[in-house]
Amino acid sequence: MGFIKKDWTPAQADEWTKEDWIAIVLSPLSYIFLTIGTGLSILLLPIGFILLALGIISALLMHLVIDPKLKVISSEFEKKQHEYLEKLEESIRWEDNDG
């Protein structure tokens, strides 16, 4: 899958790209295939197993497409959250020392 970008900067990952649109399409398809496929597989219908397999494949593809962006965004958020908590802690210590 050479047309799927794997390396992102936080600014690039925050923008809407074709990978987001691919995930938008694959997400409902995977849930529909998984739901209908599970139901029909319980009834032991061959089409159910095919739909279940399509659901699993589409869920895996969705994960492969969107996970690199989510990891970058998540790590950037964690870094900003850590900086915010440090500033908050410094502010609280400053107020405690003042009073």
Secondary structure, 3 states (H helix, E strand, C coil): CCCCCCCCCHHHHCCCCHHHHHHHHHHHHHHHHHHHHHHHHHCCCHHHHHHHHHHHHHHHHHHHHHHHHHHHHHHHHHHHHHHHHHHHHHHHHHHHHHC
